[in-house]
Amino acid sequence: MGEEPAVRDYWRTYLDSLQPEPPSKDLEYTAWAFGNTSEMADNLGDLVKRGVKIATASLAWAYQADGEPYPDVGELSIILDGRGDPMCIIETTDVEVLAFNAVDEKHAYEEGEGDRSLDYWREVHWAFFAEECKSIGREPTEDMPVVCERFRLIYSK
């Protein structure tokens, strides 16, 4: 659960907006930013907030190296900007693990980045995943496992 007061306040505001019966205050969420730079977090978060980005992809090996579970359908996430401030809330709707070279045009388009083409997706994600592989002592391969997640925007203020 998010520890920053701004994140907790944003979560409370979201819960209070669910009328007539706000759900249990015990609902869980995670708070995180896209990418590995402030600029990437701002840009990708903005795409989510505008409804352009409805999918993302992560290197499965990175989850394993960090001992983190893959996302689950139904999970709620507060998306943070590059300063760590909340931008919006998403709900995970689909998760599948595919080989890098099996990610298709539809997923690339739904990620909403660049020109939304599969070629663009492969170019930028190869570079990003290659850096992650290097940091965890792995070599990138065409069939490295990628966690493909789809989500829907459920709150933005």
C-alpha positions, 0 to 999 in steps of 0.5 A: 500500500502507498505510504506517501500522504498524497497517495493515501489522500488520493485513494480516500478521495477515490473511495469517497467518490464511489456513491451511493455506497463507498466500498470498504476502506480495506480495499488494497492497491499498489502505487507505481510509475511507468518506466524508469525515469521521471519523464517516462513516468509523466509521459506514459501516465499522461497517456493512461490518463487520456485513455490512449494507453490501456496496456503495458508490458514488463519483463517477467525476469525482472519480477522474478529477480525482485521476488514480486508476483505478476499483476492479477486481474482485478488489481487496483493501481494508483499511477504516479507521475515522475515526482511520485504524485498520483495521476489516476487509478487503473484496474487490471483486466487481463494478464498473459505472459508471452515471448517477446517475439509473440507480442502482437500488433494489437498489444503494441497499439493498446500500449499507445506509445510512439506511432503505436506500431509493432515495429516501434513497440519492439524497438523501444521495448527491446532497448528497455528490456535489454537494460533490465536484463543487464541489471539482473545478469540476464541476456535479452533474447527474442523469446524472453518472457514478457508480462502483457497487462491490459487495464482500464482507467477507473478514476482520474482527478 
